Amino acid sequence: MTPELNLMLEKAEEKLAVARKDAQTLGAFNREFVKTGIFPPDTYKKIQRLFEDRQAGDYDWKNKINRKTAENDLAAAAEVVTLCRKQLGV
């Protein structure tokens, strides 16, 4: 294999490892905070959608996030932050 190909494979493996960690974190949030009733059921869906849209915006050069999606994501993120602040008492 060429050095360039090795580097590309290493980068791909790094991204897969991060994606697995992100998925595990989302799953743990759902299990520990949503399923136990600390956060409303739709919170996990909002966070998952925000994550997927961020992934698309960051890594999928063919898929652009349009203005409407960005506005919806901004509103959803504000709702999640408000819920978190409420739980933290700030």
Wavefront OBJ file of the C-alpha trace (Angstrom):
o trace
v 0.000 0.000 0.000
v 1.074 3.526 -0.649
v 1.715 5.929 2.251
v -1.196 8.059 1.051
v -3.589 5.127 1.126
v -2.377 4.146 4.586
v -3.023 7.686 5.801
v -6.512 7.689 4.304
v -7.325 4.364 5.977
v -6.036 5.620 9.331
v -8.215 8.735 9.080
v -11.253 6.625 8.172
v -10.665 4.365 11.176
v -10.380 7.411 13.453
v -13.703 8.781 12.184
v -15.390 5.405 12.688
v -14.086 5.230 16.255
v -15.467 8.704 16.982
v -18.811 7.806 15.411
v -19.048 4.710 17.615
v -18.302 6.804 20.718
v -20.907 9.379 19.683
v -23.521 6.666 19.164
v -22.691 5.162 22.556
v -23.006 8.574 24.198
v -26.403 9.161 22.574
v -27.540 5.715 23.686
v -26.356 6.310 27.237
v -28.159 9.671 27.366
v -31.364 7.996 26.238
v -30.995 5.164 28.745
v -29.981 7.289 31.740
v -32.000 10.466 31.247
v -34.916 9.868 28.883
v -35.993 6.335 29.780
v -35.844 7.272 33.479
v -38.140 10.265 32.924
v -35.618 12.992 33.712
v -36.044 14.416 30.211
v -39.154 14.203 28.000
v -39.220 11.377 25.413
v -38.785 13.708 22.435
v -35.466 15.011 23.830
v -33.548 12.005 22.544
v -35.094 12.378 19.093
v -34.126 16.070 19.006
v -30.551 15.363 20.048
v -30.281 12.509 17.567
v -31.580 14.731 14.730
v -29.174 17.509 15.730
v -26.311 15.034 15.710
v -27.268 13.644 12.303
v -27.621 17.110 10.796
v -24.263 18.148 12.227
v -22.681 15.021 10.792
v -24.220 15.768 7.401
v -23.076 19.372 7.513
v -19.557 18.458 8.601
v -18.838 15.344 6.576
v -21.301 14.919 3.719
v -20.133 17.372 1.098
v -23.032 16.418 -1.188
v -25.733 17.101 1.385
v -26.139 20.739 2.361
v -28.162 21.867 5.342
v -30.778 24.334 4.138
v -31.940 27.402 6.031
v -35.182 25.803 7.260
v -33.316 22.812 8.696
v -30.789 25.124 10.345
v -33.580 27.192 11.898
v -35.348 24.054 13.156
v -32.074 22.737 14.575
v -31.365 26.032 16.306
v -34.806 25.975 17.937
v -34.386 22.324 18.983
v -30.940 23.036 20.427
v -32.335 25.972 22.415
v -35.064 23.684 23.808
v -32.505 21.062 24.852
v -30.298 23.700 26.494
v -33.331 25.055 28.371
v -34.172 21.543 29.617
v -30.576 20.999 30.728
v -30.440 24.342 32.527
v -33.699 23.498 34.280
v -32.304 20.151 35.464
v -29.120 21.844 36.667
v -31.056 24.610 38.405
v -29.399 27.435 36.503
l 1 2 3 4 5 6 7 8 9 10 11 12 13 14 15 16 17 18 19 20 21 22 23 24 25 26 27 28 29 30 31 32 33 34 35 36 37 38 39 40 41 42 43 44 45 46 47 48 49 50 51 52 53 54 55 56 57 58 59 60 61 62 63 64 65 66 67 68 69 70 71 72 73 74 75 76 77 78 79 80 81 82 83 84 85 86 87 88 89 90
